[in-house]
Amino acid sequence: MTEPPQPPNQPPTPSGYGHLPGPPQPGYGYPPQGANPYAQQPPTVPQPVAQGGYGFPPPGPGMPPGPPAPGAPGRRKGAVIVAAAVAGVLVLGTGAYFAFLGDDGKDPKTPVAQGSTPADPKPSGSPSVDKGDGSGNGMAEQTDLNAGRKSGEDKVLWLKTAKLTGPGAGIPTPAMWVVGDTVVKTVDKSVIGYAVTDGKEKWKVDFRTEICGYADQTTADGKTVLTVKDGEGSNATCNQMKLVDLKAGKEGWTKELVKENLFDGAASVGMALTGDTFVVNRMGGTSAHRVSTGDKLFSGQSAEGCQPSQYAAGNGKLLAVALCMDDDKTTEIQDADPVTGKKTWTYRLPKGWRVGSVLSVSPTVIDINNREESKRAIVSLTPDGKKRASMAAEGSFETNCNAGSTENLQGCGNSVVDGDTLFLRTAADKGFDNEVVAFDLGTGKAKWRRKAGDKRNWYPVKAGNGQLIAYRSNALREPGEMVSMAAGSGEPKVLLRMPSGPAANIESSMVTFQVRAFEDGRYFTSATRLIGEGKDERLLMVFGK
């Protein structure tokens, strides 16, 4: 891939945008069409990733988003990201709404898109598996999911199912947060909290209308924000913002999202949170609000110059992607104050280049592309907004960002950042045996690469304190495992081994179109959409010691 031309008023650009691929083909990352697009799919087929705006410019004022993929309405996120806080972690799933968005934003000392600490492989308590009776607490198919467990393998802690009936497009269940002793899922029009130890329902908040946007991140005390529609039917608007306490299972304030212009009437929005500020991105504009009150702080509207059309949030910082009113309609990256929106530095992209996604807010790592020339690059910036390096390595890399949504800049499930290291996974050419590659953000060069092994695939989950934690699946319906790898060497260490037997079949079916988390030695994997035909469906599965 060639280096793009030098943008105006920028320092010299280091050479080498590397061998990162151009935009993927349409439909990348969505389930195949058919009677059951969300059914258990064997992980032997490669799952390339679709992302809104991938290879295309982000929507400016009046620019409509691209159409959703068939059978997959609404936003979809990337494979596996964990947005961590002192008290909460949100994970985003493969080809689902999810958001791989998901920068941190709770602890300013914690690098973006990582866990606050490496997971402890010794969880507190290993209750017996929920055997289920077909009513939603388990599955009729399961007897003892640990019956086939071999020496050295760990356990299924519990399996949660749901028996719901919904429209032909299915029932969305996109988000998952792990907050202390509670794992929280969005299910249809509700948010439900389950005990991490045994899966028992702790609380449920029913909003009665569709959840149409949410922040991946939480505050330090476990609160987050989401939006719901103001009614039912095709004319309903995504404009009711709500604060939710994920620890207590209670609603806080509700505020209406004020329209910024005549084009502002979205069916879905993108949201992100850092500190006491959250942002709402939609086709008609973007705005920032206080988490504590819901009050508006500022909007991206400006009379002239470069107008912010989207914000990314994390680590106490905001990044704006702004469309400039010059003859070339160039794009500018702006470091914005989370309270005032005032920019402290800017970085102008060359003509024709646009931002596909933000892999990390701080340190700043952006995925950019030139649609006309079918070029792509991943670039790191310095703390004061100057070009630092371009990532360069052999291979086709999947970042899996903001799939299916043009309102989100984040949610990059196949990429995580820790300090000066970016971790990406390669596409699996044969459907398996992909690689994890660690990039030095200072030089752009690959520090190491590690193959998943025959019939296996890597899925990065989170990074922190100098190590990557990744899920390694098995394409032959054999058990997977959670593995840590040192950022400096890539040396692997197994943290959790999934059990053989009936559990392995269910685990394998929950590889694609899932969200994942690894917290306190437990592995959480959950569906991002249910078929909704009134039958028991696998919603959430948890493994541990």
Buried (B, 14 or more C-beta within 10 A) or exposed (E): BEBBEEBEEBEEBBEBBBEBBBBBEEBBBBBEEEEEBBEBBEBBEBBBBBBBBBBBBBBBBEBEBBEBBEBBBBBBBBBBBBBBBBBBBBBBBBBBBBBBBBBBBBBEEBBBBBBBEBBEBEBEBBBEBBBBEEEBBBBEBBEBBBEBBEEEBBBBBBBBBBBBEBEEBBBBBBBBBBBBBBBBBBBBBBBBBBBBBBBEEBBEBEBEBBBBBBBBBBBBBBBBBBBBBBEEEEEBBBBBBBBBBBBBBEBBBEBEBEBBEEBBBBBBBBBBBBBBBBBBBBBBBBBBBBBEEBEBBBBBEEEEEBBBBBBBBBBBBBBBBBBBEEEEEBBBBBBBBBBEBEBEBBBBBBBBBBBBBBBBBBBBBBBBBBBEEEBBBBBBBBEEBEBBBBBBBEBBBBBBBBBBBBBBBBBBBBBBBBBBBBBBBBBBEEBBBBBBBBBBBEBBBBBBBBEBEEBBBBBBBBBBBEBBBBBBBBBBBBBBBBBBBBBEEBEBEEBBBBBBBBBBBBBBBBBBBBBBBBBBBBBBBBBBBBBBBEBBBBBBBBBBB
